[in-house]
Amino acid sequence: MKFVQTAKSVIRERLSKIEKMNCFVYGEGKGMKEYIRMTVTLCALGIFVAAGSLIMKNGIIQSAAIFAVWETIGITAPYHLLKTKERKKKISIELELPDFMDRTALLIGAGMQLREAVMTAADNPGETFAREVRGCFTQSDRIGNVEESEFVTLEKLAAKCEIPSVNTFVSIINQNMKKGSDTMCDMLRIQAEILRTERKNKIKRIGEEAATYMLFPSILIFIAIMVMMIAPAVIMLG
């Protein structure tokens, strides 16, 4: 009984995480149907392949192994694909954030109200973070006074992104909301410079990782060539 409860808890937690990832990657109420469709399709394909294996009289053990492999792929592949898209989106946001903070500081310094400045800075459909900002402000119910509404909206944005640099951006705005625009602008510019330095290091690190990943195809090709060269000799000796 305890095992069943633990399993249910783990499954609920996993589904909640997947739903949250889908919401971040595709938007509110999107992506989950596609995720479920892909999982069901791959798992169903595994059943058909295993059934075909049985019809071809390959044996129960071999067919069960084929079924297990396909079911594992059906369960894990959509999750890893979603995880990859989430990672790419978070990297895009981290790379775009310094420029967004600079634009926001410039507009606030020019005399714009906070919400107007943030929305104007986000008036760039080509940027991932700009789309996230506009989406959050559009969806939020603007109830109560402006400051309270903006505070809630920005907190939702930070909770959705789950990125430390976005949390810092939101904290700077919320903490300095009543201290005046000059303090907020200075803090945003300072943080933008810090993030810009981190961005250079991140780009360098991504380049190094890409160079490492380039080695894998070469290794696979090398292994394939070795198999093609050795296999005939092994068959002749056999």
C-alpha positions, 0 to 999 in steps of 0.5 A: 500500500505504501509503495502504491502511494509513493508511486502515485506521488512520484507520477503526480510530481512528474506529470506536474513537472512535465505540464510546467515545462510544456507551459514554459516551452509552448505557452499556457495550455499548449504542448501537453496534447502534443506530448501525450500524442507523441508518447502514445504513438511511440508506445503503440508502435512498440506494441505493433512491432512486438506483435509483428515479432511474435507473428514472425516467430522470433520468440517470446523473450526477443519480442518482450525485449523489443516491446520493452525497448520501444516502451522505454523510448516512448516514455523517455524520448518525448521528455528528453525532447521537451527538456532540450527545447526548455534548455534552448529557450532558457539559454536564449532568455539568458543571452537576451536579458542584458540588452532587455534590462538596458532598454528598460533602464533607458526608458524608465530614465526617460520618464516612462512609467514602469509598465509602459517601459517594460512593455515598450522594451518587450516590443520585439517579437524576435526575442524570446524573453520579450515575447514572454514578458508581453505574454505575461502582462497580456494574460494577467488580470489588471486588478487593484493599483498598478504597482500591486498588479505589476508586482504580481505579474513580474513574480509570475514571470519569474516563477514561469521562467525559473532562471536566476538572472530573471529572478534578479531582474524581477527582484531589482524592479520590485525592491526599487519600485518605491525608491525612485526611478534613478535607483532602479535604473542604476541597479538595472544597468549594473546588473546588465553589465554583470550579465553581459560578462556572464553572457560572454563566458556562456557563449564561449562555453557553448562553443566548447560544448559544440566542438565536443559534440562534433566528435561523436559523429566522427567516433560513430563513423570510425566504429562503423568503418571498423565493423565493416572491415572486421566483419568479413574476416570474422565471418570467414573465420567462422 
